[in-house]
Every structure is written in C-alpha cells, then in structure tokens.
Amino acid sequence: MKFIDIAPVHDLDQIKDQDTHMILAWLLKDSQEYMEFYINLKKLNPKNYYILDNGANESSLFADGQLMFYARQINADEIVLPDKFDDCYGTHNASMRFITEYGVECHDKNIKFMGVIQGIYPEVFRSCYDIFSGSSQIDVIGIGYRNLLKPFSEEISNVSIEQWKKWGIDNIDTLIKKLEDNTFLYTMSRVYFLKKYVNFTLLKRSGKRIHLLGLTNPIELSLYKKMFDPQELKMIRGCDSATAFQAAQANVHFDKSYGVVTKPKKLLEFKRKLSDNELNLMKYNRQIINEWMEIKNGISNKP
C-alpha cells in the first residue's frame, strides 16, 4: 500500500516525484497553475499515474461532460466516478450513467473507473460494495473516510478490546484513551469494514483493488499491516490525503502513538503557500506517515 500526498497549488513541487497523483477536478477548474503543473509533469514523466477526483467530497461534483473534459486535459489514467454521499442507489445510477456515456472512449484510452461505496445503513453499504465489486465495468473500489460512521458506528462501539487485540491492534487501549469518541470511530470504521466484511479471496479473483479516499486520523495507516496479511494488503493499493499539508497549516504535530486527537478543524488552504516553518512541519508529519507504513525513500511503486 502506498500513500499519495495531495498538496496546495503553490507547493506542488513537494510531490512532483510521486509516481501516482490524485488530481482534484475543482482545482483544475479554479487554477491554471494547477492545471499546467499536471499537464507538464505528464509530459516529463509519461508513466505517472493520474487519478481524477470527481469533486464530490468538496461538494463541487462536476457534470459528467465537465469531468470527462478535465480527464482529457490532463490525460487521466483513472476517473473517480460520480457519487452521492450516503446514497448507494443514487451513486450507482450516477456511475452507470457516466460509464454509459463515456465508457467506450475511456476503454479506448485505457482509462479505468473507480466506484465509490456509499450507503447510510449497514446492509445498504454492504450491498453497494457487492454491486461494485461484482461489476465488470468497475476497476477500483473507493472507500472514503467519512461515509462509514453512520452505517457502522453502533457495530464498532460494540467491538470489545479483546477482539481488537485479536485482530492485531495491540495499541487499542492508547487509541481509546487518547482519541475523542468520534475520532476513534472514524479512525476504526474503515479498517473494521474491511476486516469484517471484505472477502479478499473473492476480491482478488475479481481483479479489482481497494483505494482509500482521505483520512480522519493518519494513524489509521499504521493499523493495516497489523490487521491484514501480506496477500490482503496487496489488494489495498493505497490512500490519498492532504493530511500532512493540512496539519502543517493548522500547526498540528502527528503523535506516533495516537496520530491526532481529532482531525484539524482548519480546512486546507489550497491556494496558500506553506511558510518555511509549515513546510518543515509537513515533512516531519510525512516522515511519521512513512514510518507507520514502513515506506522507505518516501514512495512505493505504482498501483
């Protein structure tokens, strides 16, 4: 599993050596500098893998034609299909509509599709996962960091400390003690779903992989190696997040034992360049992420 940094416009040079990028459609629209950076980077490094985000997480979901326009502009390798927060069937319908309209063009250009799992109730969320994992038109299954709390908070609250430890989380006592209740639930919700409900053998047979969209508490990244065996980990290709930059702008230092007590309330200012002190803090936080994920030299190989 790899970590994909998302950086502010004026700090993109900090991530130019990544071989995989999550590119935000709304920022392509708002910033010519952002657009030109990715167009030029692809010319320099044609093998770089570009994932185009649909903007839904920032409440700026693009019309299908707009999203495809930007996919063409940056020569995207993968598109995050349109999704609707908490709405499994609305998400499925929107995703299939996009595929119907642009599937042939994307197939010809070898552009892959990521379907994002949604659902407000446990059975609906699981159904959405089953639908996308069983679809021959979906290449990657995207699982966000905010949309599992409603369906699974009660289940997670009922998991005993002994069970978490059986699953390999030896520092569960520290996390329970240090994290705010909501932060704990958010942090554990995605690893809980993957451990409890994902059949990795079937996932492997399907040829699909899982992508983790964003983070509440970056220490979540340290839990995967504890909870999943190497073959399962291969099916979780990576996680994208602006967390290292967001925390730096908010003057938040990651703690190696619990990450952050709560996600920084200050939103990342995408059009403000980090100061020298903030840049140093970002690098400090990023190094902790590397240690949690056991990444050397800052980046792993392509998905």
Solvent accessible surface area in square Angstrom, and as a share of the most:
residue,aa,sasa,rsa
1,M,59,0.26
2,K,6,0.02
3,F,0,0.00
4,I,3,0.01
5,D,9,0.05
6,I,15,0.08
7,A,1,0.01
8,P,0,0.00
9,V,5,0.03
10,H,76,0.34
11,D,1,0.00
12,L,5,0.03
13,D,74,0.38
14,Q,63,0.28
15,I,8,0.04
16,K,95,0.40
17,D,118,0.61
18,Q,13,0.06
19,D,34,0.18
20,T,1,0.00
21,H,1,0.00
22,M,4,0.02
23,I,0,0.00
24,L,6,0.03
25,A,0,0.00
26,W,47,0.16
27,L,0,0.00
28,L,5,0.02
29,K,120,0.51
30,D,77,0.40
31,S,12,0.08
32,Q,120,0.53
33,E,86,0.38
34,Y,2,0.01
35,M,15,0.06
36,E,81,0.36
37,F,42,0.18
38,Y,3,0.01
39,I,47,0.24
40,N,78,0.40
41,L,11,0.05
42,K,16,0.07
43,K,149,0.63
44,L,141,0.70
45,N,62,0.32
46,P,98,0.62
47,K,169,0.71
48,N,11,0.06
49,Y,25,0.10
50,Y,0,0.00
51,I,0,0.00
52,L,0,0.00
53,D,16,0.08
54,N,3,0.01
55,G,0,0.00
56,A,26,0.20
57,N,76,0.39
58,E,68,0.31
59,S,108,0.70
60,S,42,0.27
61,L,72,0.36
62,F,16,0.07
63,A,63,0.49
64,D,21,0.11
65,G,37,0.35
66,Q,77,0.34
67,L,0,0.00
68,M,0,0.00
69,F,94,0.39
70,Y,22,0.08
71,A,1,0.00
72,R,110,0.40
73,Q,75,0.34
74,I,2,0.01
75,N,95,0.49
76,A,5,0.04
77,D,37,0.19
78,E,0,0.00
79,I,0,0.00
80,V,3,0.02
81,L,0,0.00
82,P,1,0.01
83,D,13,0.07
84,K,96,0.41
85,F,97,0.40
86,D,25,0.13
87,D,57,0.29
88,C,2,0.01
89,Y,123,0.47
90,G,13,0.13
91,T,0,0.00
92,H,51,0.23
93,N,96,0.49
94,A,2,0.01
95,S,0,0.00
96,M,40,0.18
97,R,130,0.47
98,F,0,0.00
99,I,11,0.05
100,T,118,0.69
101,E,117,0.52
102,Y,33,0.13
103,G,15,0.14
104,V,117,0.67
105,E,47,0.21
106,C,0,0.00
107,H,149,0.67
108,D,109,0.57
109,K,104,0.44
110,N,115,0.59
111,I,15,0.07
112,K,78,0.33
113,F,13,0.05
114,M,0,0.00
115,G,0,0.00
116,V,7,0.04
117,I,0,0.00
118,Q,5,0.02
119,G,0,0.00
120,I,69,0.35
121,Y,126,0.48
122,P,35,0.22
123,E,102,0.46
124,V,32,0.18
125,F,0,0.00
126,R,77,0.28
127,S,36,0.23
128,C,0,0.00
129,Y,17,0.06
130,D,87,0.45
131,I,58,0.29
132,F,0,0.00
133,S,21,0.14
134,G,66,0.64
135,S,20,0.13
136,S,112,0.73
137,Q,89,0.40
138,I,3,0.01
139,D,50,0.26
140,V,8,0.04
141,I,0,0.00
142,G,0,0.00
143,I,0,0.00
144,G,10,0.09
145,Y,31,0.12
146,R,91,0.33
147,N,5,0.03
148,L,0,0.00
149,L,23,0.11
150,K,126,0.54
151,P,6,0.04
152,F,0,0.00
153,S,34,0.22
154,E,132,0.59
155,E,47,0.21
156,I,2,0.01
157,S,75,0.48
158,N,114,0.58
159,V,26,0.15
160,S,53,0.34
161,I,66,0.33
162,E,114,0.51
163,Q,58,0.26
164,W,3,0.01
165,K,94,0.40
166,K,160,0.68
167,W,44,0.16
168,G,27,0.26
169,I,0,0.00
170,D,104,0.54
171,N,35,0.18
172,I,0,0.00
173,D,67,0.35
174,T,45,0.26
175,L,0,0.00
176,I,77,0.39
177,K,168,0.71
178,K,92,0.39
179,L,9,0.04
180,E,84,0.38
181,D,120,0.62
182,N,83,0.43
183,T,4,0.03
184,F,25,0.10
185,L,29,0.15
186,Y,55,0.21
187,T,0,0.00
188,M,0,0.00
189,S,1,0.00
190,R,1,0.00
191,V,0,0.00
192,Y,7,0.03
193,F,1,0.00
194,L,0,0.00
195,K,66,0.28
196,K,109,0.46
197,Y,64,0.24
198,V,13,0.08
199,N,77,0.39
200,F,19,0.08
201,T,78,0.45
202,L,101,0.50
203,L,4,0.02
204,K,123,0.52
205,R,182,0.66
206,S,47,0.30
207,G,64,0.61
208,K,12,0.05
209,R,76,0.28
210,I,0,0.00
211,H,0,0.00
212,L,0,0.00
213,L,26,0.13
214,G,11,0.10
215,L,2,0.01
216,T,10,0.06
217,N,0,0.00
218,P,1,0.01
219,I,2,0.01
220,E,2,0.01
221,L,3,0.01
222,S,14,0.09
223,L,0,0.00
224,Y,1,0.00
225,K,115,0.49
226,K,79,0.33
227,M,6,0.03
228,F,10,0.04
229,D,70,0.36
230,P,97,0.61
231,Q,98,0.43
232,E,44,0.20
233,L,29,0.14
234,K,117,0.50
235,M,19,0.08
236,I,0,0.00
237,R,13,0.05
238,G,0,0.00
239,C,0,0.00
240,D,8,0.04
241,S,6,0.04
242,A,19,0.14
243,T,8,0.04
244,A,0,0.00
245,F,1,0.00
246,Q,13,0.06
247,A,0,0.00
248,A,1,0.01
249,Q,10,0.04
250,A,30,0.23
251,N,111,0.57
252,V,40,0.23
253,H,109,0.49
254,F,4,0.02
255,D,49,0.25
256,K,117,0.50
257,S,53,0.34
258,Y,41,0.16
259,G,1,0.01
260,V,6,0.04
261,V,58,0.34
262,T,44,0.25
263,K,53,0.22
264,P,17,0.10
265,K,163,0.69
266,K,84,0.36
267,L,144,0.71
268,L,20,0.10
269,E,73,0.33
270,F,31,0.13
271,K,111,0.47
272,R,75,0.28
273,K,117,0.49
274,L,8,0.04
275,S,56,0.36
276,D,116,0.60
277,N,125,0.64
278,E,29,0.13
279,L,35,0.17
280,N,96,0.49
281,L,15,0.07
282,M,9,0.04
283,K,104,0.44
284,Y,103,0.39
285,N,0,0.00
286,R,26,0.09
287,Q,89,0.39
288,I,3,0.01
289,I,0,0.00
290,N,12,0.06
291,E,83,0.37
292,W,31,0.11
293,M,23,0.10
294,E,113,0.51
295,I,19,0.09
296,K,169,0.72
297,N,152,0.78
298,G,26,0.25
299,I,50,0.26
300,S,36,0.23
301,N,122,0.63
302,K,87,0.37
303,P,49,0.31
